[in-house]
Structure formats: structure tokens, C-alpha cells
Amino acid sequence: MSMRQFRFGVAGSPTTGEEWVKTVRQAADLGFQTVLMPDGLQLPAPFSSLAMAAAVADIRVGTFVAAAPLRTPRQAAWEAHTLTVLTDGRFEFGIGTGRPVAEQQTAEVGLRWGTARERREQVIETLDLLRELDGERRTPIMLAAGGPKALALAAERADIVSLAKDATTPRSEVAAVARELRELAGARADDIELAMNLLAAGTRPLPPWTKRASGVDPDELEAMDSLMLLRGTPQEMADELLRRRDQIGASYISVNSGYLEDFAPVIELLDGK
């Protein structure tokens, strides 16, 4: 396995345009390479939010990740291709079958949730349609994968794979999933970038919302050394990311936008590594 250079992203969830512009510009100024937007009806729509982000700063943008059932495949492919064109190739399309919370939201927009197989087929159809729309262009694809079928699809089609495990998954199990992905990818293994998202970084106490995001009490998250956290001084955090890259292969690290400033010194320490 070749060792990729680190890349860093910010996952935002804006409530106002002013807040979003501030986050995007701050991310660009602090050395982050990508601004990411989750998908869900409780948040601003991701594609328009990312179009705005790309217009206010010279930074890459991406969905993290779009829930396939919330749109028809043709609609999702159209949105993704449009961002690739309008950002001049700075868009990365993250897509998955949807977290459980998306089932109710899918009903709210008048679409079917479908079985796991049907939702996976939606992802495949969306990617096929996007390829047709892109023509000579090529939108980078991020897939969230954890189970065998999702890993097989990611090994075949993804440029970036977000290892979809929950907050309680041990490091050894995440490393095993990464190895399985590389085995499935074969000759493509070195072309796939592994991504991990952080709920929190630094030394500040965990806020209450981390329980909603992870399903685990903050104290428990701390005690189990969850991979969703990156704790310590900047040097300790940088050393831990180097370990995670060695053990798992994860080199694309995104952090919740509330921890931009806590994480920025880590970027400086790992610059070029």
C-alpha cells in the first residue's frame, strides 16, 4: 500500500449565509483543502450550499454524503454534474444509501425509501447517469462503505471511501475493513483515498450534540478512544493521525466546523507529510 499525503476537510452545517461564508473563508485561510456538506432536510440543501461555498473561496467542495433516496438518480446526477461544471472540477460527489434518519425524510419529499438492495441500485444508477453527463469530465466519487456489498461497490467505483463504521467500532475492526477494501480493489487499491470524519478535536470538553451525532454519551466516547475523536495537543493529534494512516490507511481527514481553529495547528505540523 502506498502512503498518501494528508488532505483535510471541514464538515459544516450552516444556519445562516453569513455563518457559512465565514466558515468557508476561514477554512480556506487555515489550509483546509475541502468544505463538505452533510445531507438532510434538517439542514440547508447541500448542492446550493456548496455552490455558494465554491463562489466565496478557492477551495474544493463535496457532499458528505448525499442520501440517494432523497432524490431520483437523474436529479442527483444532474446536481452533481452541474457543480462539477460550475466549479471547474472542484466538486467531489459523496453519495450513499442513506442513514436510518433519512427514511422519514424520504417520505416527506414524496419518494420511496426502498430496500437496502434498491437503495444500493439507486446509487449505481446515479453514478452511471453522472458518468454519461460528465462526458470527458470526471467527477470524483466518494462512497460511504462498511458492509460487504457496499465495500465491493466502493472497490469498483469510488475514488474516495469513507469508512462507514459507528463511534463504538474498535480501531482493529476499522483496519480490517480497510484491508478488505484494498483486497477487493486489487490493482485499483492505490487509487482509492480513505477518509475519516472527526466529531471533535483538541482538548475542549465534548458538547452535548456529540451524543445526537454518535448515539453515545460524551464520557463514553472519551473512555473508548473512539476514532470519531482526535484529542490532545496539536503534536499529539498529529502523531495520532500518522498512526491512523499507518494502521488504517486513512489520509483524508475531515473535522466538524466547530473545531476549525483547534485543528488548524495540526495541518501546519503535517504539511507535506
N, C-alpha and C positions, 0 to 999 in steps of 0.2 A: 504494500500500500504506500503510495506516495504521500508525503506530508504537505497539505495545502497551507498557504499563508492565511492568517486570520482575516476575517471580514466581519464588520459589526453593523448591526441594525437596531432601530428603535421601533418598538411596537406602541402606537399611540391609540388613544380612544378619546378624541376631542369632543368638547361640549359646545364650543363656540369657534367661530372663524378666527378670532384674534388669538385664542389659545393654540389653535392648530398651526397658524403661521409662526407663532413664537417657537413651538416645539420643532417644527421642520427647520427653521433657520438656525436654531440652537444646535440641533443635531448635525447639520452641515458644518457649522463653525467648530464643533468639538471633534470632528474627524470621523463621525459615523458615515458609512457608505450608503445605507439604505433606510428609508422610512417605510414601515409596514402598517397595514390597517386590518384589524380583525373584521369579521363579517357577522352581522346580526341586526335584527330590527330595533334593538335597544340602542344602537349606535348610528351615527351618520352613515349614509351609503358609501361603501368603500371605493368604488371606481371614481365617483366625482370627487371624493375627498383626496384621492391620490393624484388626480389631475391637477387639483389646486396645489398640492404639495410640490409636484414637479415644476409648477409655474413659478413658485416663490424661491426655489433654491436649486442649485445644480447638484442634485442627489438622485440616486435610484429610488424607485418606489415599488411596492409589491403588496398583494393581498396575502393575508396570513391567518387563516386561509379562507378562500371563498367556499361557502357551502353549496355544493352542486344542486341540491333540491330546491334552493330558494330562487332559481332561475331556470328557464328552459336552456338546453345546451346551446341552441343558436344564439340566445340572448347573451349568455355568459361569454361565448366565443367572440361575439361582436364587441362587447365591452372590453374584453382583454386586447383584442386586435387594435381597437381604437386607441387605447392607451399606449400600446407599442408604437403606433404611428405618431401620435401627438407628442410623445416624449422622446422621439428619435431613438428608440431602443433602450430607454432607461426603465422599462417596466418588467417585473417578474411576476408571473401568474401562479400564485399559490391556490390550489384547489383540493378539496377533499369531499368525502361523502357526508359530512356534517356531524357535529356533536349532538348528543341527545336533545339539548335545548332547542335545536333548530327544527325539531319535528313540529312543535306548536306553531312556530313562526312560518313554516312552510304552509300550514293550513291557513294562516292569516293572509297570505298572498294568493291563496286560491290554487295551490299546486299540491300534488301528491308527494308524500314522504317516500313511499315505496319500501321494498325490502332492501337488505344490505346489498344483494346482488344487483337490483335495479339501480340503486344509487351509484354503485361502482360503474355500471354500464353508462350512467349519465356522465360520469367523469370521463370515461373513454370517448364517448360521443363528442363531448365538449372539446377534448384535445384534438380529435380528428377534424372537427369543423374549424378550430383555430388554425391548424396546420394549413388547411385549404385557404383560409382568409389571408394568412401571413404571406403566402407565395414565397418570394425569395427572402423575405424577412424571417426571423425565427425568434419567437417569444420564449425566453427561458421559463421552464416549468418547475414549480415546487410542488411536491406531493407529500402529504402527511401520511406516514405509514407505520404500522406496528404489527398487524396480523399478517399471516402468510400470504393471503391474496393481495392485500394492499402492497406488501413488500415486492411481490412478483411484478405488479404493475409498475411500481416505482423503479425497479431494477431495469425495466424495459423502456420507460418513457421519461423519467424525471432527470432534470439537471441538478436539482436540489432536493434533498429528502429531509423533512422534519421528522425526527424520531418520535412517534406518537405514543408515548407512554405517560402514565399519570404520575402525580407527585410522589407516590409511595414506591415506585419501581426502583429496585436496587441498581446500583451502577453496573454490577456484573451482568444483569439481565439486559440493560440497555446496550452494553458492549456486545452481548451475544446477538441481539437484533441487528446491530451494525455489521457484525461478521456475516450473518445470514444474507443481508442485503448485498454485501460485496461478492459473496459466493454466487448469488443469483445473477448479479450483473455481469460476472465474468470479465470479458475484455473491456466492458464499459465502466468497471469499478472505479478507475482513477478519474473518470469524467464526472462522477457524482460528488457533489458537495454535501456534507452532512451538517444539518442545522439543529441548534438547540435554543430554546427560549427561556429567559430568566424572569421570574416574577419580581425578584428583588436582588439588590447588590449592595455591598458596603456593610456598614455596622449599625445603621439605624434600626430600631425595633420594627418588626413587621406590622404593617397596618391591618385592620380588621378585614379589608376586602380580599386579602390573600386567601381567606377561608372560602369565600364565594368562588374564587378563581380555581382553587385547587381541591376543595372539598375536605381539607384537613386544617385543624386548628394551627395557628401560627407557632405555638410552642412545640407541637408535634413535628411540624415541618423542620424547625430548627434541630430538634433532637435526632431526627432520622437522617440528617445531612442530605436532604433532598437535592436532586440535580436541578430543580427549579430555582434554587437559591445559589448565590455566589457571595460568600460572606468574608469579612476580614479587611485588612488594609489593602491599598492598591497592589502592593507587591505580592501579598498573599493571594489575592484574587487572580493576578496574572499567572502566578505559579500553578494555581489550581486549574486554570484554563489550559495551560500547557500539559498538565496531567490528563485532562479530559481529551485533549487532542491525541495524546499518545495512546490512551487506553481505549477510546471510543472512535476517534477519527473526526470528532466534531470541530469544525473550524469556522463556521458561520454562526456567530453568537448574537442573538438579539436580546434586548433588555426592555422592560417596561419603561415608558417615557417618564414616569415619576422618579426614575433613578439615573437620568441622563448625567447629571453632574457628579454623582457618586461613582459612576462607571468611567467617566472620561479619562481619569489618570491611567486606567488600565490600558486604554487604547494607546496612549503615549508609550507605555512600557513594552507593549507588544508590537509596536510599529515595525513593519518589515519582517516579522517573525512568522 
